[in-house]
Amino acid sequence: MFRKFRIGLAQKMIIGYIVIILLPTLLIGSFYYKQMHNNAVKDYATNREYLIQQVGSTFLMNLSQIEMIHDMFQTNRTLSGLLSGKYTTASDQVYVYLKDLVPLFAFYKNSSTYIDRIRVYKLNPDVLNLGASIVDSASTIAPEVDKLKLGEGYWLQQIVDNSPDALQLTYYKKLYNEDFTQEIGVLEIRLKQNFVSSLLHSNDPNGANAHYFYVTDKNNVLGTNLITVSNPAIPLSDDDEEQILSSIKMPQPYQYFEASSGELLMNKFEVPKMAATIMALTPTDELFQRTNSLVRWYVLVIAVLLIILSGAYFFIFSTLVQRILKLGRHMRKNLLTRYDEDRGSDEVAFLVSSYNAMVSHNDEMMRKINVSQLRQKEAAYLALQAQINPHFIYNGLEAIRMAAEENDDPDVAKMLYALGQSIRYSLSRSNHARLKDELSHIRSYLEIYKVRMEERLQYDIVVRDETLLLRECPRFIIQPLVENAIIHGISKCSKTGMLHIEAWLEGDLAIVEIRDNGVGMTPEQLDMMRRKLDGEIGPPESDKPGGIGVMNVHERMISQFGPAYGLQITSELGEGTTVTLHIPRKGEST
């Protein structure tokens, strides 16, 4: 019989290491050497393409931002009024120009470092030439501008000289009156000559060796097809330019081609609104040299490391196996108890710390479960207590009221009854109530105030249509308005205050009017209050609680029913204030 041959785990790992890792690495490494080189080049080209597309997106975004300046000028009522002839005298024209339009032109010119000039060519001969910003329509404007339709813009492209910053871009778009029924001028935004080159290089910091060209279709207004927009320019022969112009129409995102100066990587992005393409050419000689050198060093280092690791592998592996087996024996005998090992921070130590963390986490979870159970019991107790306390207060007030009646103190009894009804009304968890219940709450609320103010406060509540009492409305929607009328209106005058609350129907709309004969408001105060309600100015200050109450009701009405159902306020100084609510039928809000 053959004796069974046994190989230890360490020996198996060494054999497996040589057969599975070392030999295949040496054999296949040489085969993949070229592929690694090609992948490095491809990755570089892909990353370069991504960067170029990002640069292109930034370029197009800057053009769009410049185009949007037209919208600001088109919607400026002062400018449209001036160009439409609204201001007939020279003094008025100069005044509005200096006051409103000079800051407008200066702001948008300074909003971008690339804008050289913003100018409006007027069509109305009665409008003065105002500085360099508003002038007569120039005969030098491109004829394409006259053909523009409503909403269309035109980018004029011009070559100023032979420098890399020679490309001049100017944007034109017509201006119309407020009704868009008449042309009143043409907006011109001229960019600086270095716009294209500086924008490209500022957004491509890693492309210092890239050379940018502005490529246009044949028979264009520039009279040429290839414009250099970077400095220094890469030398290109006529054959190179022909090859570029033919390759730029191909669908590939990037291409390599041989030029007279060496191999070049070509990336591009299109500018449709100018019928042009911006192209980046990057020499690849330095890239290939660096890639080949890195690949050779990489292979050499891997070979040396494989030799060194082969000698040290057995010792390291044996140590790791012993530590893992020791941890396994502990886990079998002492599950969910900590394992102490005074070792370094290697993988096995990480495994040990992970096991100990799992044990600690398990202990923490058990503790949290116990705490959670205690908190659930406490929350249930507090919820029960929260339900008992308001009812206890209400019942206590009712007992005091009955005692006051027995002691022949009707004012105290009446006030306690009203207070008890108010507390009872507030116990409901619903956000809505019938108008009947809301008005009943208001009566209780006013009765409390009457005990305090006596004959200085009189009120009446009139409901013209009894069906209104069943109409649903937001809870506590009227009380802040009543409180505001008393505190800021009636209490500030010496005469007897009268608060009139009236409800009636207009179609399917319930109208609730709260009117007082208090101090009222001045026209300026009324205007400020209406502007606050419309959101034109900030909310009231903290020392004006009445304003906060009105704003709260206004915002609740808008949130509940829509913008058309905000508060309406009228007031006259010394006569009083009227606040009107419009409550639609449920389901009919807008």
C-alpha positions in Angstrom: 0.0 0.0 0.0 1.1 3.5 -0.8 1.6 5.6 2.2 -0.7 8.6 2.2 1.3 11.7 1.3 0.3 14.7 3.4 1.3 18.4 2.8 0.8 21.0 5.4 -1.2 24.2 4.8 1.9 26.3 4.6 3.5 24.1 1.9 0.2 24.0 0.0 0.1 27.8 0.0 3.7 28.0 -1.2 3.1 25.6 -4.1 -0.1 27.3 -5.0 1.7 30.7 -4.8 4.3 29.5 -7.3 1.9 27.7 -9.7 -1.1 30.0 -9.6 0.5 33.4 -9.0 4.2 33.6 -9.7 4.5 31.6 -13.0 1.3 33.0 -14.6 2.4 36.6 -13.6 5.8 36.2 -15.3 4.3 34.5 -18.4 1.3 36.7 -18.9 3.0 39.9 -17.8 5.1 40.1 -20.9 2.0 39.4 -23.1 0.0 42.2 -21.4 2.9 44.7 -21.5 1.7 46.2 -24.8 -1.9 46.1 -23.7 -1.0 48.0 -20.5 0.7 50.6 -22.6 -2.4 51.0 -24.8 -4.7 51.1 -21.9 -2.7 53.9 -20.3 -2.8 55.9 -23.5 -6.5 55.2 -23.9 -7.2 56.3 -20.3 -5.2 59.5 -20.8 -7.2 60.2 -23.9 -10.5 59.5 -22.2 -9.6 61.7 -19.2 -8.5 64.4 -21.6 -11.8 64.1 -23.4 -13.8 64.4 -20.2 -11.8 67.5 -19.2 -12.3 69.1 -22.7 -16.1 68.4 -22.5 -16.1 70.1 -19.0 -14.3 73.1 -20.5 -16.8 73.1 -23.3 -19.7 73.1 -20.9 -18.2 76.0 -19.0 -17.7 77.8 -22.3 -21.3 77.3 -23.3 -22.6 78.2 -19.8 -20.7 81.5 -20.0 -22.3 82.2 -23.4 -25.7 81.5 -21.9 -25.1 83.7 -18.9 -24.1 86.5 -21.2 -27.3 85.9 -23.3 -29.4 86.1 -20.2 -28.3 89.7 -19.6 -30.8 90.6 -22.5 -33.7 89.3 -20.3 -32.7 91.8 -17.6 -32.6 94.7 -20.0 -35.9 93.6 -21.7 -37.8 93.4 -18.4 -36.4 96.8 -17.2 -39.4 99.1 -17.3 -37.3 102.2 -17.1 -35.3 101.3 -20.1 -38.3 100.1 -22.2 -40.1 103.3 -21.2 -37.2 105.5 -22.3 -36.7 103.7 -25.6 -40.5 103.8 -26.2 -40.6 107.6 -25.8 -42.3 107.6 -22.4 -40.0 110.4 -21.3 -40.5 113.3 -23.7 -38.3 116.0 -22.3 -34.5 115.9 -22.5 -34.2 116.5 -18.7 -36.4 113.5 -17.9 -34.4 111.3 -20.3 -31.1 112.4 -18.8 -32.5 112.0 -15.2 -33.7 108.4 -15.6 -30.6 107.5 -17.5 -28.3 108.7 -14.7 -30.5 107.5 -11.9 -31.5 104.1 -13.1 -29.8 103.0 -16.3 -26.1 104.0 -15.6 -26.1 101.6 -12.6 -27.8 98.9 -14.7 -25.2 99.1 -17.5 -22.3 99.2 -15.0 -23.6 96.3 -12.9 -24.0 93.9 -15.8 -20.7 95.0 -17.4 -18.9 94.3 -14.2 -20.7 91.1 -13.6 -18.4 89.3 -15.9 -14.7 89.9 -16.5 -15.1 89.0 -20.1 -17.6 91.7 -21.1 -15.9 94.7 -22.9 -19.0 96.8 -23.7 -22.8 96.8 -23.3 -24.6 99.2 -25.6 -28.2 99.8 -26.8 -28.9 101.0 -30.3 -32.1 103.0 -30.1 -34.7 103.2 -32.9 -36.7 106.2 -31.7 -35.1 109.4 -33.1 -36.8 111.4 -30.2 -34.6 109.7 -27.7 -31.3 111.4 -26.9 -27.9 109.7 -27.3 -27.0 109.1 -23.7 -23.3 108.6 -23.2 -21.8 105.5 -24.9 -24.5 103.2 -23.6 -27.6 104.4 -25.6 -26.8 105.6 -29.2 -28.4 105.8 -32.6 -28.7 102.6 -34.6 -25.3 102.0 -36.3 -25.0 101.2 -39.9 -22.1 98.9 -39.0 -24.4 96.4 -37.3 -24.4 93.1 -39.2 -27.4 92.7 -41.6 -28.2 89.4 -39.8 -29.4 91.4 -36.8 -32.2 93.0 -38.9 -33.5 89.6 -39.8 -33.8 88.4 -36.2 -37.3 87.4 -35.0 -38.8 87.7 -31.6 -36.7 85.7 -29.1 -33.8 85.2 -31.4 -30.2 86.3 -30.8 -27.1 86.5 -33.0 -23.4 86.0 -32.2 -21.2 88.1 -34.5 -17.7 86.6 -35.0 -14.9 88.9 -36.2 -11.1 88.6 -36.6 -9.4 91.7 -35.3 -5.7 90.9 -36.0 -3.3 87.9 -36.3 -2.7 87.4 -32.6 -4.1 84.4 -30.6 -6.6 86.8 -29.0 -7.9 88.0 -32.4 -11.4 86.5 -32.2 -14.0 89.1 -31.3 -17.4 87.8 -30.2 -20.4 90.2 -30.0 -24.0 89.3 -29.1 -27.0 91.1 -30.6 -30.7 90.7 -29.7 -33.6 93.0 -30.3 -35.5 94.9 -27.5 -39.2 95.3 -27.5 -41.7 97.4 -25.6 -43.6 95.9 -22.7 -46.3 94.5 -24.9 -43.8 93.0 -27.4 -45.7 94.8 -30.2 -42.9 97.2 -31.3 -39.1 97.0 -31.7 -37.5 99.8 -29.7 -33.8 99.0 -29.9 -31.0 96.4 -30.3 -28.9 95.2 -27.3 -25.2 94.7 -28.1 -22.9 92.8 -25.7 -19.3 92.8 -27.0 -16.8 90.5 -25.3 -13.1 91.1 -24.8 -10.8 89.7 -27.5 -9.2 87.3 -24.9 -12.5 85.8 -24.0 -12.1 82.5 -25.7 -8.4 81.9 -24.9 -8.5 83.0 -21.3 -11.7 81.0 -20.6 -10.3 77.9 -22.2 -7.0 78.0 -20.3 -8.4 79.1 -17.0 -10.8 76.1 -17.0 -8.1 73.7 -18.2 -5.2 74.1 -15.7 -3.8 70.7 -16.5 -3.7 71.3 -20.2 -0.7 73.7 -20.3 0.7 71.8 -23.3 -2.7 71.8 -25.1 -3.2 74.1 -28.1 -6.7 75.4 -28.9 -8.1 76.2 -32.3 -11.5 77.7 -33.3 -12.7 75.7 -36.3 -15.6 77.0 -38.5 -17.5 75.7 -41.6 -16.4 76.8 -45.0 -17.7 80.0 -46.6 -18.2 81.6 -43.2 -18.2 85.3 -42.4 -14.7 85.1 -40.9 -13.1 84.2 -44.2 -11.0 81.4 -42.7 -11.6 77.9 -41.3 -8.9 77.5 -38.6 -8.2 80.2 -36.0 -5.6 79.9 -33.3 -6.9 80.9 -29.8 -4.0 79.8 -27.6 -0.4 80.9 -27.2 2.0 79.7 -28.3 0.5 78.1 -31.4 1.5 74.7 -32.6 3.0 74.7 -36.1 0.6 73.1 -38.6 1.2 72.6 -42.3 -1.4 72.9 -45.0 -1.8 69.1 -45.1 -2.2 69.1 -41.3 -5.0 71.6 -41.5 -6.8 69.7 -44.2 -6.5 66.5 -42.1 -7.9 68.3 -39.1 -10.8 69.8 -41.0 -11.7 66.4 -42.4 -11.3 64.6 -39.1 -13.3 67.0 -37.1 -16.5 65.9 -38.8 -16.0 62.3 -37.7 -18.2 61.1 -34.8 -15.3 59.8 -32.6 -14.9 61.7 -29.4 -11.1 61.9 -29.8 -8.5 60.9 -32.4 -4.8 60.4 -32.8 -3.1 61.4 -36.0 0.3 62.1 -37.4 1.2 65.7 -38.0 4.3 67.3 -39.4 5.4 68.1 -35.8 4.7 64.6 -34.4 1.7 62.6 -33.2 -1.2 64.7 -31.8 -4.2 63.9 -29.7 -7.3 65.8 -30.9 -10.3 66.5 -28.7 -13.2 68.7 -29.6 -16.5 70.2 -28.5 -19.1 71.9 -30.7 -20.6 75.4 -30.3 -23.9 75.0 -32.2 -25.0 78.6 -31.8 -21.9 79.8 -33.6 -21.7 76.9 -36.2 -18.2 76.3 -34.9 -16.0 73.7 -33.1 -13.3 74.4 -30.5 -10.5 71.8 -30.9 -7.7 71.0 -28.5 -4.4 69.4 -29.9 -2.1 67.8 -27.4 1.4 66.4 -28.5 1.8 62.8 -27.3 5.6 62.4 -27.5 6.1 63.3 -23.9 3.1 61.2 -22.8 4.4 58.1 -24.6 7.9 58.4 -23.2 6.6 58.8 -19.7 4.1 55.9 -20.1 6.8 53.5 -21.4 9.2 54.4 -18.7 6.5 53.9 -16.0 5.5 50.5 -17.4 9.1 49.3 -17.5 9.7 50.4 -13.9 6.4 48.8 -12.9 7.4 45.4 -14.3 10.8 45.5 -12.8 9.5 46.4 -9.3 6.9 43.7 -9.5 9.5 41.1 -10.4 11.7 42.1 -7.5 8.9 42.1 -5.1 7.7 38.7 -6.2 11.2 37.3 -5.4 11.3 38.9 -2.0 7.8 37.9 -1.1 8.4 34.3 -2.1 11.1 34.0 0.6 9.1 35.8 3.3 5.7 34.3 2.5 6.1 31.1 4.5 7.0 32.8 7.8 4.3 35.4 7.5 1.6 32.9 6.5 2.5 30.5 9.3 2.2 33.2 11.9 -1.1 34.4 10.5 -2.6 30.9 10.4 -1.7 30.3 14.1 -3.3 33.5 15.2 -6.5 32.8 13.2 -6.8 29.3 14.6 -6.3 30.6 18.1 -9.1 33.1 17.5 -11.3 30.4 16.1 -10.9 28.2 19.2 -11.8 31.1 21.4 -15.0 31.8 19.4 -16.0 28.1 19.8 -15.5 28.0 23.5 -16.4 31.5 24.6 -19.0 32.9 22.2 -19.8 36.6 22.6 -17.0 37.3 25.0 -14.0 39.5 24.3 -10.8 38.1 23.0 -7.6 39.8 24.1 -4.5 39.7 21.9 -1.5 42.0 22.2 -0.5 42.3 18.6 0.0 45.0 16.0 -2.5 46.6 13.6 -2.4 44.0 10.8 -5.3 42.2 9.2 -5.6 39.6 11.9 -5.6 42.3 14.6 -8.3 44.0 12.6 -10.3 40.7 12.6 -9.9 40.5 16.3 -10.9 44.1 16.8 -13.9 43.5 14.6 -14.9 40.5 16.7 -14.5 42.5 19.9 -16.5 45.4 18.3 -19.2 42.9 17.4 -19.3 41.7 21.0 -19.4 45.3 22.3 -22.1 46.2 19.7 -24.2 43.2 20.9 -23.9 44.4 24.5 -24.8 48.0 23.5 -27.8 46.7 21.5 -29.0 44.8 24.5 -28.6 47.9 26.7 -30.5 50.0 24.1 -33.3 47.5 23.9 -33.7 47.7 27.7 -33.6 51.5 27.6 -36.0 51.6 24.7 -38.5 49.4 26.6 -38.2 51.7 29.6 -38.7 54.8 27.4 -41.8 53.3 25.7 -43.3 52.8 29.1 -42.4 56.3 30.2 -43.8 57.7 26.9 -47.1 55.8 27.4 -47.3 57.3 30.9 -46.6 60.8 29.7 -49.2 60.5 26.9 -51.8 59.4 29.4 -50.8 62.2 31.7 -51.0 64.7 28.8 -54.6 63.5 28.1 -55.6 63.7 31.8 -54.1 67.2 32.6 -56.3 69.4 30.2 -59.5 67.5 31.3 -58.5 67.9 34.9 -58.0 71.7 34.4 -61.4 71.9 32.7 -63.2 69.9 35.4 -61.5 72.0 38.1 -62.6 75.2 36.4 -66.2 73.9 36.2 -66.1 73.1 39.9 -64.9 76.6 40.7 -67.6 78.1 38.5 -70.3 76.1 40.4 -68.9 77.3 43.7 -68.9 80.9 42.5 -72.6 80.6 41.5 -73.4 79.1 44.9 -71.6 82.1 46.5 -73.7 84.5 44.4 -70.7 85.8 42.4 -72.0 85.8 38.8 -69.1 87.7 37.2 -66.5 85.1 38.3 -68.9 82.3 37.4 -69.4 83.8 34.0 -65.7 84.3 33.3 -64.8 80.8 34.5 -67.5 79.3 32.3 -66.2 81.2 29.3 -62.6 80.1 30.1 -63.7 76.5 30.5 -65.5 76.6 27.2 -62.3 78.0 25.5 -60.2 75.3 27.1 -62.7 72.6 26.0 -62.6 74.0 22.4 -58.8 73.8 22.4 -58.7 70.2 23.5 -59.8 69.0 20.0 -57.0 67.6 17.9 -58.6 68.4 14.6 -57.2 71.3 12.5 -60.7 72.3 11.4 -64.0 73.2 13.1 -67.5 74.2 12.1 -68.0 78.0 11.9 -70.7 77.5 14.6 -68.0 76.2 17.1 -65.5 78.8 16.1 -68.0 81.6 16.7 -69.0 80.0 20.0 -65.4 80.0 21.0 -65.2 83.7 20.0 -68.2 84.5 22.3 -66.5 82.8 25.2 -63.3 84.7 24.4 -65.1 88.0 24.3 -67.0 87.3 27.5 -63.6 86.9 29.3 -62.5 90.3 27.9 -65.8 91.9 28.9 -65.3 91.0 32.6 -62.0 92.8 32.4 -63.0 95.9 30.2 -66.7 96.1 31.4 -68.7 98.6 29.5 -65.7 99.7 27.4 -66.2 96.7 25.2 -69.4 95.9 23.3 -69.8 93.3 20.6 -72.3 91.6 18.4 -72.1 88.5 16.2 -74.4 88.3 13.2 -74.8 85.3 10.9 -77.1 86.2 8.0 -77.5 82.6 6.7 -77.9 79.8 9.3 -76.4 77.3 6.8 -73.1 79.0 7.3 -72.8 77.6 10.8 -72.1 74.2 9.4 -69.3 75.5 7.1 -65.9 74.1 8.0 -63.1 76.6 8.6 -59.5 76.3 10.1 -59.6 76.2 13.9 -58.6 79.4 15.7 -58.7 81.4 12.5 -60.8 84.3 13.8 -59.5 84.6 17.4 -56.1 86.3 16.5 -58.0 88.9 14.4 -60.5 89.6 17.3 -57.6 89.8 19.8 -55.7 92.2 17.4 -58.8 94.4 17.1 -59.2 94.7 20.9 -55.5 95.1 21.9 -54.4 97.4 19.0 -57.7 99.1 18.2 -60.3 99.3 20.9 -58.1 99.4 24.0 -56.1 102.4 22.7 -59.1 104.8 22.5 -61.2 106.2 25.3 -64.6 105.8 23.8 -66.8 102.7 24.1 -65.4 100.0 21.8 -67.7 98.2 19.5 -66.6 95.0 17.8 -68.9 93.7 15.0 -68.5 90.2 13.6 -70.7 89.4 10.6 -70.9 86.3 8.3 -72.8 86.0 5.1 -72.7 84.0 1.8 -71.6 85.3 -1.6 -72.3 82.4 -4.0 -70.4 79.4 -2.5 -68.0 81.7 -0.6 -68.4 82.4 3.1 -67.5 86.0 4.0 -66.5 86.7 7.7 -65.9 90.4 8.5 -64.4 91.6 11.8 -64.9 95.4 12.2 -64.0 97.6 15.1 -64.3 101.3 15.9 -60.8 101.6 17.4 -57.9 104.0 16.6 -57.5 102.7 13.1 -54.4 103.1 10.9 -52.9 105.9 8.9 -52.6 105.4 5.1 -48.9 104.7 5.6 -49.5 102.1 8.3 -52.2 100.5 6.2 -49.9 100.4 3.1 -47.1 98.9 5.1 -49.4 96.2 6.5 -50.7 95.3 3.0 -47.1 95.1 1.7 -46.2 92.8 4.5 -49.1 90.6 3.7 -48.0 90.6 0.0 -44.5 89.6 1.0 -42.9 92.8 -0.4 -41.2 93.6 2.9 -40.1 91.5 5.8 -42.4 90.2 8.6 -43.3 92.4 11.6 -40.9 93.1 14.4 -41.1 91.0 17.6 -42.5 94.0 19.5 -45.6 94.1 17.3 -47.5 90.9 18.2 -50.7 92.1 16.5 -48.9 92.1 13.2 -47.6 88.6 13.9 -51.2 87.4 14.6 -52.5 88.9 11.3 -49.6 87.5 9.3 -50.2 84.1 10.9 -53.8 84.0 9.9 -53.0 85.3 6.4 -50.3 82.6 5.8 -52.7 79.9 7.2 -55.4 81.0 4.8 -53.1 81.0 1.8 -51.5 77.7 2.8 -55.0 76.1 3.3 -56.9 77.5 0.4 -54.5 79.2 -2.0 -53.1 82.7 -2.8 -56.6 84.1 -3.7 -57.8 83.7 -0.1 -55.5 85.9 1.9 -56.8 88.6 4.3 -58.3 91.9 3.1 -57.8 94.9 5.3 -59.3 98.4 5.2 -58.8 101.0 7.9 -59.2 104.7 8.5 -57.5 106.7 11.2 -59.9 107.4 14.1 -62.7 105.3 12.6 -61.5 101.8 13.0 -60.3 98.7 11.0 -62.1 96.0 9.1 -60.6 92.6 8.3 -62.3 90.3 5.9 -61.9 86.5 5.5 -63.0 84.5 2.4 -63.6 80.9 3.2 -64.4 78.6 0.3 -66.4 75.4 0.5 -64.3 72.4 1.3 -62.6 71.1 -1.9 -63.0 74.4 -3.9 -59.8 76.1 -2.9 -57.3 77.2 -5.5 
